[in-house]
Amino acid sequence: MAIGAFASSHSQPEPVIKAASLSGQSFKARNLVQHIFGEERSLIVTLRGPLEVLAQSIQDLQRLVQADLRAQCQNLATSSTLLDRQLKRLVKRWGNSELRAKYQEEFQGY
């Protein structure tokens, strides 16, 4: 009797049921993952066009900003050259020592 009770308490149907249950859950999980990846692919295809347009717009904006910065730098260089010429004229007109004495107090903090 003890052997029969031991054999009946450790029979195989329970693990087989658990394996079938896990197999069903695995199938459900696999379907869910496939569904998620399908949605992801669909989203990528849907967003690809607008993202390409956005990327092109960003590149165009970058080119415009670079051109604007180049123009501003050129304007600054031109302004600097003009100011340098004016300063040289002032130095010639007043003499270096007079100009230095006149503006020495103003430019001490710089």
SELO-127908 format. One record per residue: residue number from 0; y negated, z negated, x of N, C-alpha, C, O in turn. Coordinates in Angstrom, 2 decimals, decimal comma. Layout:
! residues N
NODE     n      n_c2      n_c3      n_c1     ca_c2     ca_c3     ca_c1      c_c2      c_c3      c_c1      o_c2      o_c3      o_c1
NODE   NUM         Y         Z         X         Y         Z         X         Y         Z         X         Y         Z         X
...
//
This chain:
! residues 110
NODE     n      n_c2      n_c3      n_c1     ca_c2     ca_c3     ca_c1      c_c2      c_c3      c_c1      o_c2      o_c3      o_c1
NODE     0      1,18      0,00      0,82      0,00      0,00      0,00     -1,25      0,00      0,86     -2,24      0,66      0,54
NODE     1     -1,19     -0,72      1,92     -2,35     -0,78      2,78     -2,65      0,57      3,39     -3,81      0,93      3,55
NODE     2     -1,62      1,32      3,74     -1,83      2,64      4,31     -2,40      3,57      3,25     -3,29      4,36      3,55
NODE     3     -1,92      3,49      2,03     -2,41      4,31      0,92     -3,85      4,00      0,60     -4,65      4,90      0,36
NODE     4     -4,20      2,71      0,60     -5,57      2,31      0,32     -6,50      2,79      1,44     -7,63      3,22      1,19
NODE     5     -6,01      2,72      2,67     -6,81      3,18      3,79     -7,01      4,69      3,71     -8,11      5,19      3,95
NODE     6     -5,96      5,40      3,37     -6,03      6,86      3,29     -6,95      7,29      2,16     -7,71      8,24      2,32
NODE     7     -6,88      6,61      1,03     -7,73      7,02     -0,09     -9,19      6,66      0,14    -10,08      7,35     -0,35
NODE     8     -9,46      5,60      0,88    -10,85      5,23      1,12    -11,48      6,12      2,19    -12,71      6,23      2,24
NODE     9    -10,68      6,75      3,04    -11,22      7,61      4,10    -10,82      9,06      3,88    -10,42      9,73      4,83
NODE    10    -10,92      9,54      2,69    -10,53     10,91      2,41    -11,68     11,87      2,75    -12,80     11,40      3,00
NODE    11    -11,45     13,15      2,75    -12,39     14,16      3,19    -13,43     14,61      2,16    -14,46     15,14      2,58
NODE    12    -13,25     14,47      0,86    -14,20     15,06     -0,08    -15,65     14,61      0,13    -16,56     15,41     -0,05
NODE    13    -15,89     13,37      0,49    -17,25     12,89      0,64    -18,03     13,66      1,72    -19,13     14,13      1,42
NODE    14    -17,52     13,82      2,95    -18,24     14,61      3,95    -18,42     16,06      3,54    -19,45     16,66      3,86
NODE    15    -17,46     16,63      2,85    -17,58     18,02      2,41    -18,73     18,14      1,41    -19,49     19,10      1,46
NODE    16    -18,85     17,18      0,51    -19,94     17,19     -0,47    -21,27     17,05      0,25    -22,24     17,75     -0,06
NODE    17    -21,32     16,13      1,23    -22,56     15,95      2,00    -22,92     17,23      2,75    -24,08     17,62      2,78
NODE    18    -21,93     17,89      3,35    -22,18     19,13      4,08    -22,69     20,21      3,14    -23,59     20,97      3,49
NODE    19    -22,12     20,29      1,95    -22,57     21,29      0,98    -23,99     20,98      0,53    -24,80     21,89      0,35
NODE    20    -24,29     19,71      0,35    -25,63     19,30     -0,04    -26,64     19,64      1,06    -27,71     20,17      0,78
NODE    21    -26,29     19,33      2,30    -27,17     19,65      3,43    -27,33     21,15      3,58    -28,41     21,64      3,92
NODE    22    -26,25     21,88      3,34    -26,32     23,33      3,43    -27,29     23,88      2,38    -28,05     24,81      2,66
NODE    23    -27,27     23,31      1,19    -28,20     23,72      0,14    -29,64     23,39      0,52    -30,54     24,19      0,29
NODE    24    -29,85     22,20      1,10    -31,20     21,82      1,54    -31,66     22,72      2,68    -32,84     23,09      2,75
NODE    25    -30,74     23,08      3,57    -31,06     23,97      4,67    -31,47     25,34      4,13    -32,42     25,95      4,62
NODE    26    -30,76     25,81      3,13    -31,08     27,09      2,50    -32,47     27,03      1,86    -33,27     27,96      2,00
NODE    27    -32,76     25,92      1,16    -34,07     25,75      0,54    -35,17     25,71      1,60    -36,23     26,31      1,44
NODE    28    -34,90     24,99      2,69    -35,89     24,88      3,77    -36,12     26,26      4,40    -37,26     26,63      4,69
NODE    29    -35,04     27,00      4,62    -35,16     28,33      5,21    -35,98     29,24      4,29    -36,83     29,99      4,76
NODE    30    -35,71     29,18      2,99    -36,49     29,98      2,04    -37,96     29,59      2,06    -38,84     30,44      1,99
NODE    31    -38,22     28,29      2,13    -39,61     27,82      2,18    -40,32     28,33      3,43    -41,46     28,78      3,36
NODE    32    -39,64     28,25      4,58    -40,22     28,73      5,83    -40,49     30,24      5,74    -41,55     30,70      6,15
NODE    33    -39,54     30,99      5,21    -39,73     32,43      5,07    -40,90     32,72      4,13    -41,68     33,64      4,37
NODE    34    -41,01     31,95      3,08    -42,13     32,12      2,14    -43,46     31,84      2,83    -44,42     32,58      2,66
NODE    35    -43,50     30,75      3,60    -44,73     30,39      4,31    -45,10     31,48      5,30    -46,27     31,89      5,36
NODE    36    -44,12     31,98      6,08    -44,43     33,03      7,05    -44,83     34,32      6,34    -45,67     35,07      6,84
NODE    37    -44,23     34,58      5,20    -44,64     35,75      4,42    -46,07     35,63      3,95    -46,83     36,60      4,01
NODE    38    -46,45     34,44      3,49    -47,83     34,20      3,07    -48,78     34,32      4,26    -49,88     34,86      4,14
NODE    39    -48,33     33,81      5,40    -49,16     33,89      6,61    -49,40     35,35      7,01    -50,53     35,74      7,31
NODE    40    -48,34     36,13      7,00    -48,48     37,56      7,32    -49,41     38,24      6,34    -50,26     39,04      6,72
NODE    41    -49,26     37,92      5,07    -50,11     38,50      4,04    -51,56     38,12      4,26    -52,46     38,94      4,12
NODE    42    -51,79     36,86      4,62    -53,15     36,38      4,88    -53,74     37,08      6,10    -54,92     37,44      6,10
NODE    43    -52,93     37,27      7,14    -53,40     37,97      8,34    -53,78     39,40      7,99    -54,82     39,89      8,43
NODE    44    -52,96     40,07      7,22    -53,26     41,44      6,83    -54,52     41,48      5,98    -55,35     42,38      6,13
NODE    45    -54,67     40,52      5,09    -55,85     40,46      4,23    -57,12     40,20      5,03    -58,16     40,79      4,74
NODE    46    -57,04     39,32      6,02    -58,23     38,94      6,80    -58,52     39,88      7,96    -59,62     39,84      8,51
NODE    47    -57,59     40,71      8,34    -57,77     41,56      9,53    -59,02     42,41      9,43    -59,81     42,45     10,37
NODE    48    -59,23     43,09      8,32    -60,40     43,95      8,16    -61,72     43,19      8,29    -62,55     43,54      9,12
NODE    49    -61,91     42,15      7,47    -63,16     41,38      7,60    -63,36     40,76      8,98    -64,49     40,67      9,46
NODE    50    -62,28     40,32      9,61    -62,41     39,73     10,95    -62,82     40,79     11,98    -63,60     40,50     12,88
NODE    51    -62,30     42,00     11,84    -62,70     43,08     12,75    -64,17     43,41     12,55    -64,89     43,66     13,52
NODE    52    -64,62     43,43     11,31    -66,04     43,68     11,02    -66,90     42,56     11,62    -67,94     42,83     12,22
NODE    53    -66,47     41,33     11,46    -67,19     40,19     12,02    -67,25     40,28     13,54    -68,30     40,04     14,14
NODE    54    -66,14     40,62     14,17    -66,11     40,75     15,64    -67,08     41,84     16,10    -67,79     41,66     17,09
NODE    55    -67,11     42,96     15,39    -68,02     44,04     15,75    -69,47     43,60     15,57    -70,32     43,92     16,40
NODE    56    -69,75     42,87     14,50    -71,11     42,37     14,26    -71,54     41,41     15,36    -72,69     41,44     15,80
NODE    57    -70,63     40,57     15,81    -70,93     39,63     16,89    -71,23     40,39     18,18    -72,17     40,04     18,90
NODE    58    -70,44     41,43     18,47    -70,70     42,23     19,67    -72,05     42,93     19,58    -72,78     42,99     20,57
NODE    59    -72,38     43,48     18,40    -73,68     44,14     18,22    -74,82     43,14     18,42    -75,81     43,45     19,07
NODE    60    -74,67     41,96     17,84    -75,70     40,93     17,98    -75,85     40,51     19,45    -76,96     40,29     19,92
NODE    61    -74,74     40,40     20,14    -74,77     40,04     21,55    -75,54     41,10     22,36    -76,34     40,76     23,22
NODE    62    -75,29     42,38     22,07    -76,02     43,44     22,76    -77,51     43,37     22,48    -78,32     43,53     23,39
NODE    63    -77,88     43,11     21,22    -79,29     43,00     20,86    -79,97     41,83     21,57    -81,09     41,96     22,06
NODE    64    -79,28     40,70     21,62    -79,84     39,52     22,29    -80,01     39,80     23,78    -81,04     39,44     24,36
NODE    65    -79,02     40,43     24,39    -79,13     40,75     25,81    -80,29     41,70     26,08    -81,04     41,52     27,04
NODE    66    -80,46     42,71     25,23    -81,57     43,65     25,40    -82,91     42,93     25,22    -83,86     43,18     25,96
NODE    67    -82,97     42,04     24,23    -84,21     41,29     23,99    -84,53     40,38     25,18    -85,69     40,28     25,59
NODE    68    -83,52     39,73     25,71    -83,74     38,86     26,88    -84,21     39,66     28,09    -85,09     39,23     28,83
NODE    69    -83,61     40,84     28,29    -84,06     41,69     29,40    -85,52     42,07     29,23    -86,29     42,02     30,18
NODE    70    -85,90     42,44     28,00    -87,29     42,82     27,73    -88,23     41,63     27,96    -89,30     41,79     28,55
NODE    71    -87,84     40,45     27,51    -88,67     39,26     27,71    -88,81     38,92     29,20    -89,89     38,54     29,65
NODE    72    -87,73     39,07     29,95    -87,80     38,81     31,40    -88,72     39,82     32,07    -89,48     39,47     32,97
NODE    73    -88,64     41,06     31,63    -89,53     42,09     32,20    -90,98     41,77     31,88    -91,86     41,91     32,73
NODE    74    -91,23     41,33     30,63    -92,60     40,95     30,25    -93,09     39,76     31,08    -94,25     39,74     31,50
NODE    75    -92,23     38,79     31,32    -92,61     37,64     32,15    -92,91     38,07     33,58    -93,86     37,58     34,20
NODE    76    -92,11     38,96     34,09    -92,33     39,44     35,46    -93,67     40,18     35,54    -94,42     40,01     36,49
NODE    77    -93,94     40,99     34,52    -95,21     41,73     34,49    -96,38     40,75     34,38    -97,38     40,89     35,08
NODE    78    -96,25     39,76     33,49    -97,30     38,75     33,34    -97,51     37,98     34,63    -98,65     37,71     35,01
NODE    79    -96,43     37,63     35,29    -96,52     36,91     36,55    -97,25     37,75     37,60    -98,07     37,24     38,36
NODE    80    -96,93     39,03     37,64    -97,60     39,93     38,59    -99,09     40,01     38,29    -99,92     39,97     39,20
NODE    81    -99,43     40,12     37,00   -100,85     40,19     36,62   -101,57     38,90     36,97   -102,69     38,93     37,49
NODE    82   -100,95     37,77     36,70   -101,57     36,48     37,05   -101,73     36,34     38,56   -102,73     35,80     39,03
NODE    83   -100,75     36,81     39,29   -100,85     36,74     40,75   -102,02     37,58     41,25   -102,77     37,16     42,13
NODE    84   -102,19     38,76     40,68   -103,33     39,62     41,06   -104,66     38,95     40,74   -105,60     38,99     41,53
NODE    85   -104,73     38,33     39,54   -105,98     37,66     39,16   -106,28     36,49     40,09   -107,43     36,27     40,47
NODE    86   -105,23     35,74     40,47   -105,43     34,63     41,38   -105,93     35,12     42,74   -106,81     34,50     43,35
NODE    87   -105,37     36,23     43,22   -105,82     36,79     44,49   -107,29     37,21     44,42   -108,03     37,02     45,38
NODE    88   -107,71     37,79     43,29   -109,12     38,17     43,10   -110,02     36,94     43,14   -111,09     36,94     43,75
NODE    89   -109,56     35,88     42,45   -110,36     34,64     42,46   -110,47     34,06     43,86   -111,54     33,58     44,25
NODE    90   -109,39     34,10     44,60   -109,40     33,57     45,96   -110,38     34,38     46,82   -111,14     33,82     47,60
NODE    91   -110,35     35,69     46,65   -111,28     36,53     47,42   -112,73     36,24     47,03   -113,61     36,18     47,89
NODE    92   -112,96     36,06     45,72   -114,31     35,84     45,24   -114,86     34,49     45,69   -116,00     34,42     46,16
NODE    93   -114,08     33,42     45,55   -114,60     32,08     45,84   -114,24     31,60     47,23   -114,85     30,66     47,75
NODE    94   -113,28     32,21     47,82   -112,80     31,71     49,11   -111,72     30,67     48,88   -111,77     29,90     47,92
NODE    95   -110,78     30,65     49,75   -109,61     29,79     49,60   -109,99     28,31     49,55   -109,45     27,58     48,72
NODE    96   -110,87     27,85     50,40   -111,20     26,42     50,44   -111,95     25,99     49,19   -111,73     24,89     48,69
NODE    97   -112,85     26,84     48,69   -113,58     26,49     47,47   -112,65     26,40     46,27   -112,75     25,47     45,46
NODE    98   -111,76     27,36     46,15   -110,81     27,37     45,02   -109,91     26,14     45,09   -109,66     25,49     44,07
NODE    99   -109,43     25,81     46,27   -108,55     24,66     46,43   -109,29     23,38     46,06   -108,73     22,52     45,38
NODE   100   -110,51     23,24     46,48   -111,29     22,04     46,16   -111,57     21,95     44,67   -111,53     20,86     44,10
NODE   101   -111,86     23,10     44,04   -112,19     23,09     42,61   -111,01     22,65     41,75   -111,19     21,89     40,80
NODE   102   -109,80     23,13     42,07   -108,64     22,84     41,22   -107,71     21,78     41,77   -106,65     21,53     41,19
NODE   103   -108,05     21,17     42,86   -107,18     20,18     43,48   -106,91     19,01     42,54   -105,77     18,55     42,45
NODE   104   -107,91     18,53     41,87   -107,73     17,39     40,97   -106,85     17,76     39,77   -106,02     16,97     39,34
NODE   105   -107,04     18,97     39,24   -106,28     19,39     38,05   -104,80     19,57     38,35   -103,96     19,26     37,50
NODE   106   -104,47     20,07     39,55   -103,08     20,40     39,84   -102,35     19,34     40,65   -101,23     19,59     41,11
NODE   107   -102,94     18,18     40,84   -102,27     17,13     41,61   -100,99     16,66     40,91   -100,03     16,31     41,59
NODE   108   -100,98     16,63     39,60    -99,80     16,15     38,85    -98,66     17,13     38,81    -97,55     16,79     38,39
NODE   109    -98,90     18,33     39,24    -97,85     19,36     39,16    -97,18     19,48     40,46    -96,26     20,28     40,61
//
